[in-house]
Amino acid sequence: MEQSQQVYLTLRRQIFDALDASVVESLSRQELEAQLANAVDMLVSREQLPVSSLAKSEYVTSLTHELVGLGPLQILMDDDSITDIMINGPKQVYIERNGLVEQAPVRFIDEQQLLDIAKRIASRVGRRVDESSPTCDARLEDGSRVNIVIPPITLDGTSISIRKFRQQSIGFEHLVEYGSLSMEMAAILQIAARCRLNILVSGGTGSGKTTLLNALSQHISNGERIVTIEDTAELRLQQPHVVRMETRNKGVEGTGAITSRDLVINSLRMRPDRIIVGECRGGEAFEMLQAMNTGHDGSMSTLHANTPRDALARVESMVMMATNNLPLEAIRRSIVSAVDLVVQVSRLHDGSRKIMSITEVVGIEGENVVLEELFAFKAAQSGDDGRIQGEYTTSGVMARSALFEKARFFGVEQQLSQVIEAMTMNI
């Protein structure tokens, strides 16, 4: 271990042994930093330790982060270029930056320090994590989503996964700039959101589903009443009339859980114009379809699937979880009647996130759902920089699209026609 680290551990032990927890809680951050700076100066002078002024300042920062922040994690939380933090025990910390995963230059002193920080994260949001409840989903004060798993479930130490909350809301103009979709695709999705099409966003973990859902929500009218339902609140709607609801895990006594399905059922009694479910993963899909088919058009949700057809098959499976009374044919017809568009997103191996396709659910023929792919990303070979090259293509077949009828109703038919004309010229 480096001499500087040994010095820090010595100072840390002596200062923590002398600290009164109640006093620390009563101090402001500035007052705590001032007292820690005085304590470090006194100990360095008394022990005649070879410590520079810069090192003293770093020690004070580290001690402050550990006492009122997230310890070694705090520097990563403060870095806006980092989107995900993944901790596999005290010595392995990984981050995702620009879509690529790399090892972070930080580590914890030992498992106890990591476990203490995990428990602090949970306690701040009224959750608990211990041997009797070794897993925990939580949300930090800034909105970041956290999952914690501790031993004995994890064999190599406490595991923490943090999906950081972006302070800046990303709109379609940003997604076009990032190369996640074309301008024509952005225009079509904006019109679809404005015209109250029911939209499913499908993709894998970390593919950008919630980001796209946030971008779509920016084009909802301010006059609509919107109810959002999430496991962990990540949606940032700018409209004035929004009711945000979050699921709840069961308590220590094993009761009190509130599921997404419970909230979707309750939301139907709240006179919503639209219902947005952060992620469909179970029986709530049945109520979601019922809502889409009974006047709550313009509703949106995300789910995990690899293709648009897989997404609809997953919805079928989730509806079957909720009811065993409906035959498959009735479920399939309900899905076709409810869902207008499936937007497939993916994170590619170069770290980029792209909309791979926009697919319209046209109807049903026999037992088969008829899909029409409106747009698709066609990948080519990777460039010299390792980035995936490709182009966004369109079939140009939108004559029978439900979007035309909705655009006429909402008075944006001319805008849609201009987009279609531009698409036709590019084919």
DAJOTA-V350590 format. One record per residue. N is the residue number from 1. RES is the residue in three letters. OMEGA is omega in whole degrees, 0 to 359 (* if undefined). Layout:
BEGIN
n=(N	N)
res=(RES	RES)
omega=(OMEGA	OMEGA)
END
This chain:
BEGIN
n=(1	2	3	4	5	6	7	8	9	10	11	12	13	14	15	16	17	18	19	20	21	22	23	24	25	26	27	28	29	30	31	32	33	34	35	36	37	38	39	40	41	42	43	44	45	46	47	48	49	50	51	52	53	54	55	56	57	58	59	60	61	62	63	64	65	66	67	68	69	70	71	72	73	74	75	76	77	78	79	80	81	82	83	84	85	86	87	88	89	90	91	92	93	94	95	96	97	98	99	100	101	102	103	104	105	106	107	108	109	110	111	112	113	114	115	116	117	118	119	120	121	122	123	124	125	126	127	128	129	130	131	132	133	134	135	136	137	138	139	140	141	142	143	144	145	146	147	148	149	150	151	152	153	154	155	156	157	158	159	160	161	162	163	164	165	166	167	168	169	170	171	172	173	174	175	176	177	178	179	180	181	182	183	184	185	186	187	188	189	190	191	192	193	194	195	196	197	198	199	200	201	202	203	204	205	206	207	208	209	210	211	212	213	214	215	216	217	218	219	220	221	222	223	224	225	226	227	228	229	230	231	232	233	234	235	236	237	238	239	240	241	242	243	244	245	246	247	248	249	250	251	252	253	254	255	256	257	258	259	260	261	262	263	264	265	266	267	268	269	270	271	272	273	274	275	276	277	278	279	280	281	282	283	284	285	286	287	288	289	290	291	292	293	294	295	296	297	298	299	300	301	302	303	304	305	306	307	308	309	310	311	312	313	314	315	316	317	318	319	320	321	322	323	324	325	326	327	328	329	330	331	332	333	334	335	336	337	338	339	340	341	342	343	344	345	346	347	348	349	350	351	352	353	354	355	356	357	358	359	360	361	362	363	364	365	366	367	368	369	370	371	372	373	374	375	376	377	378	379	380	381	382	383	384	385	386	387	388	389	390	391	392	393	394	395	396	397	398	399	400	401	402	403	404	405	406	407	408	409	410	411	412	413	414	415	416	417	418	419	420	421	422	423	424	425	426	427)
res=(MET	GLU	GLN	SER	GLN	GLN	VAL	TYR	LEU	THR	LEU	ARG	ARG	GLN	ILE	PHE	ASP	ALA	LEU	ASP	ALA	SER	VAL	VAL	GLU	SER	LEU	SER	ARG	GLN	GLU	LEU	GLU	ALA	GLN	LEU	ALA	ASN	ALA	VAL	ASP	MET	LEU	VAL	SER	ARG	GLU	GLN	LEU	PRO	VAL	SER	SER	LEU	ALA	LYS	SER	GLU	TYR	VAL	THR	SER	LEU	THR	HIS	GLU	LEU	VAL	GLY	LEU	GLY	PRO	LEU	GLN	ILE	LEU	MET	ASP	ASP	ASP	SER	ILE	THR	ASP	ILE	MET	ILE	ASN	GLY	PRO	LYS	GLN	VAL	TYR	ILE	GLU	ARG	ASN	GLY	LEU	VAL	GLU	GLN	ALA	PRO	VAL	ARG	PHE	ILE	ASP	GLU	GLN	GLN	LEU	LEU	ASP	ILE	ALA	LYS	ARG	ILE	ALA	SER	ARG	VAL	GLY	ARG	ARG	VAL	ASP	GLU	SER	SER	PRO	THR	CYS	ASP	ALA	ARG	LEU	GLU	ASP	GLY	SER	ARG	VAL	ASN	ILE	VAL	ILE	PRO	PRO	ILE	THR	LEU	ASP	GLY	THR	SER	ILE	SER	ILE	ARG	LYS	PHE	ARG	GLN	GLN	SER	ILE	GLY	PHE	GLU	HIS	LEU	VAL	GLU	TYR	GLY	SER	LEU	SER	MET	GLU	MET	ALA	ALA	ILE	LEU	GLN	ILE	ALA	ALA	ARG	CYS	ARG	LEU	ASN	ILE	LEU	VAL	SER	GLY	GLY	THR	GLY	SER	GLY	LYS	THR	THR	LEU	LEU	ASN	ALA	LEU	SER	GLN	HIS	ILE	SER	ASN	GLY	GLU	ARG	ILE	VAL	THR	ILE	GLU	ASP	THR	ALA	GLU	LEU	ARG	LEU	GLN	GLN	PRO	HIS	VAL	VAL	ARG	MET	GLU	THR	ARG	ASN	LYS	GLY	VAL	GLU	GLY	THR	GLY	ALA	ILE	THR	SER	ARG	ASP	LEU	VAL	ILE	ASN	SER	LEU	ARG	MET	ARG	PRO	ASP	ARG	ILE	ILE	VAL	GLY	GLU	CYS	ARG	GLY	GLY	GLU	ALA	PHE	GLU	MET	LEU	GLN	ALA	MET	ASN	THR	GLY	HIS	ASP	GLY	SER	MET	SER	THR	LEU	HIS	ALA	ASN	THR	PRO	ARG	ASP	ALA	LEU	ALA	ARG	VAL	GLU	SER	MET	VAL	MET	MET	ALA	THR	ASN	ASN	LEU	PRO	LEU	GLU	ALA	ILE	ARG	ARG	SER	ILE	VAL	SER	ALA	VAL	ASP	LEU	VAL	VAL	GLN	VAL	SER	ARG	LEU	HIS	ASP	GLY	SER	ARG	LYS	ILE	MET	SER	ILE	THR	GLU	VAL	VAL	GLY	ILE	GLU	GLY	GLU	ASN	VAL	VAL	LEU	GLU	GLU	LEU	PHE	ALA	PHE	LYS	ALA	ALA	GLN	SER	GLY	ASP	ASP	GLY	ARG	ILE	GLN	GLY	GLU	TYR	THR	THR	SER	GLY	VAL	MET	ALA	ARG	SER	ALA	LEU	PHE	GLU	LYS	ALA	ARG	PHE	PHE	GLY	VAL	GLU	GLN	GLN	LEU	SER	GLN	VAL	ILE	GLU	ALA	MET	THR	MET	ASN	ILE)
omega=(181	182	180	179	178	178	180	181	178	179	182	181	182	181	181	178	183	185	172	185	181	178	179	181	183	184	170	181	180	179	178	180	180	180	178	178	178	181	179	179	182	182	179	179	182	182	182	182	180	185	179	178	178	179	177	180	179	178	180	178	180	179	179	178	183	183	185	179	181	176	180	180	190	180	178	178	181	181	185	180	180	182	181	175	183	184	178	184	189	186	181	177	180	178	171	179	182	176	182	182	178	179	182	181	177	175	180	180	180	181	182	178	179	180	178	180	177	180	179	178	182	184	181	181	175	177	178	175	179	184	179	178	191	177	183	168	183	177	179	182	182	179	180	182	185	170	183	173	184	174	10	179	176	188	185	179	182	177	177	175	183	171	187	181	178	179	182	179	182	179	182	179	177	182	176	179	179	182	181	177	180	180	180	178	179	181	179	181	177	179	180	179	180	186	171	170	175	190	171	174	187	178	181	179	177	183	178	181	182	177	179	179	176	180	178	184	180	183	173	181	178	182	183	175	187	174	178	182	183	171	175	188	178	181	179	181	183	183	183	188	184	172	182	179	184	179	180	176	177	181	182	182	177	180	175	180	175	185	176	180	177	184	177	178	181	183	180	178	186	181	177	168	177	174	178	178	184	176	174	179	182	186	180	179	181	179	179	178	178	180	180	183	184	171	179	180	186	179	185	175	174	173	180	175	185	179	177	179	175	180	180	177	177	177	176	181	181	178	178	176	185	182	176	182	184	174	183	181	180	178	183	179	177	179	181	179	186	190	178	183	170	179	183	179	183	170	184	188	176	178	181	177	184	169	185	178	168	188	177	174	189	183	181	177	185	178	187	174	180	180	176	180	182	179	176	174	179	183	173	179	178	178	180	180	179	181	181	177	179	181	177	182	178	177	182	182	179	185	182	182	176	181	180	181	179	181	178	181	184	174	179	181	180	178	179	180	178	178	180	179	178	178	182	180	183	182	*)
END
